[in-house]
Amino acid sequence: MICDNITIENGILYFAGQDTTRLAETYGTPLYLMDEDKIREKCRVYKHAFETHFGPSAQPLYASKANSFKRIYEIMKEEGMGIDVVSSGEIYTALRAGFDLSHAYFHSNNKTDEDIRYAMENGVGYFVADNAEEVKAVEAEAARRGICQKLLLRLTPGIDPHTYEAIATGKVDSKFGSAIETGQAEEITVFTLAQPHVELVGFHCHVGSQVFGEDIFERAAVVMLEFMAKMKEKYGFSAPMLDLGGGYGVRYVARDPYLDIETKVGQVAAVIRGTCERLHMAVPEIHMEPGRSIVADAGMTLYTVGTVKKIPGYKNYVSIDGGMTDNPRFALYGSDYTCLPANKMDEARDFTCSVVGRCCESGDIIQEHVMMPSSIGRGDIVAVCTTGAYNYSMASNYNRLCRPPIVMLSGGKHYVAVRRESFEDLCRNDV
Ligand SMILES: *Cc1c(COP(=O)(O)O)cnc(C)c1O
């Protein structure tokens, strides 16, 4: 199986040691399951790797846009993780969970004035400014409050996109960050250092997501460290922090490689140490911001099959009771997913079909070219694996569908962390 929390017993699919068909019966479908023990295990892997390779001051930050709800912030707090947030809504949710926001990093390429006020009012520890305009806005608000706001600058290291196609966000022409190559990174650094109510504490980059490339983080680290050395040489500014962003890939399908986080972090650390030595600089405090690789394979979505449509000579459709409303990723960018017949795991899978949702959109597809048992039909349960990241957090109410609940699985027990939306919820803001 693509992850060790997925097993089969008597033809039934188990997730985190629990019978998925019984969970579907208990809670109804569509249903998001989250393996809490897996989330905690991933946090500990990152924490341990960071302590081992970067020292005690280094901190992994959970990029909470991957899956944001109260319970997850409680788990991050308990595991001693920092967090990334990208909106006032995420800040609010973290606050509701009692998360200490002095360990929060506020990202996004366009923070509104209201966001900036809200974040400062609630004591968000760090801003990660995308551009000079944002630094100005942060400076103005900090001045108004008579405080000095800690801030990092998001830079684009401009790693050759032709060699590594997946890293869309680190390119020079990205909408995110200020490019080192064009001189804008240096300009914004000088500008920020001159602001009296902003304390520049470091630099940030995020090269992309679902990254498997051999040495992408290493190359980004070298470019960033060389820039930091230049800032020290030219302006006497030694930045204490370097944040290398998120992006490690996960296995959605069997052909995806498995990344060993401990090993990967060790390799990046070795390059950082070597580069700092070469540049005669102290090793900065290192941060990384994994989102997907913390929560993706802790998630699974269960659906009930409705219509099975066979169009002889063309294709077959298996329709499920959710769709792009709870998982828009295939519709957005053709993402791979593994779909399994949860109650028929012992039957041969010889029926090729597209697993499609119930929305009024032809593009409402979960996955194409899926192999299912030929007996698949109304009432069967389909499980979609690795849905813990960018599913619930991207969900919508299109077609007035209610968002599914999130049920947490831990130590053989299950509990609701997010309730299923009701019709009442759908009309809550209708006046
Ligand atoms: C999306 C994002 C992350 C997390 O990326 P993953 O691929 O989920 O690990 C981290 N940092 C920033 C700035 C991001 O935009």
Ligand as a Chemical Component Dictionary entry (heavy atoms), coordinates in Angstrom:
data_LIG
# 
_chem_comp.id                   LIG 
_chem_comp.type                 NON-POLYMER 
_chem_comp.pdbx_formal_charge   0 
_chem_comp.three_letter_code    LIG 
# 
loop_
_chem_comp_atom.comp_id 
_chem_comp_atom.atom_id 
_chem_comp_atom.alt_atom_id 
_chem_comp_atom.type_symbol 
_chem_comp_atom.charge 
_chem_comp_atom.model_Cartn_x 
_chem_comp_atom.model_Cartn_y 
_chem_comp_atom.model_Cartn_z 
_chem_comp_atom.pdbx_ordinal 
LIG C1 C1 C 0 2.268 26.162 0.413  1  
LIG C2 C2 C 0 3.420 26.649 1.180  2  
LIG C3 C3 C 0 4.083 25.783 2.064  3  
LIG C4 C4 C 0 3.727 24.331 2.211  4  
LIG O1 O1 O 0 3.968 23.601 1.069  5  
LIG P1 P1 P 0 3.783 22.016 1.095  6  
LIG O2 O2 O 0 4.014 21.618 -0.303 7  
LIG O3 O3 O 0 2.381 21.753 1.536  8  
LIG O4 O4 O 0 4.778 21.452 2.035  9  
LIG C5 C5 C 0 5.111 26.307 2.813  10 
LIG N1 N1 N 0 5.485 27.601 2.709  11 
LIG C6 C6 C 0 4.860 28.458 1.864  12 
LIG C7 C7 C 0 5.296 29.858 1.810  13 
LIG C8 C8 C 0 3.818 28.007 1.078  14 
LIG O5 O5 O 0 3.228 28.853 0.225  15 
# 
loop_
_chem_comp_bond.comp_id 
_chem_comp_bond.atom_id_1 
_chem_comp_bond.atom_id_2 
_chem_comp_bond.value_order 
_chem_comp_bond.pdbx_ordinal 
LIG C1 C2 SING 1  
LIG C2 C3 SING 2  
LIG C2 C8 DOUB 3  
LIG C3 C4 SING 4  
LIG C3 C5 DOUB 5  
LIG C4 O1 SING 6  
LIG O1 P1 SING 7  
LIG P1 O2 DOUB 8  
LIG P1 O3 SING 9  
LIG P1 O4 SING 10 
LIG C5 N1 SING 11 
LIG N1 C6 DOUB 12 
LIG C6 C7 SING 13 
LIG C6 C8 SING 14 
LIG C8 O5 SING 15 
# 
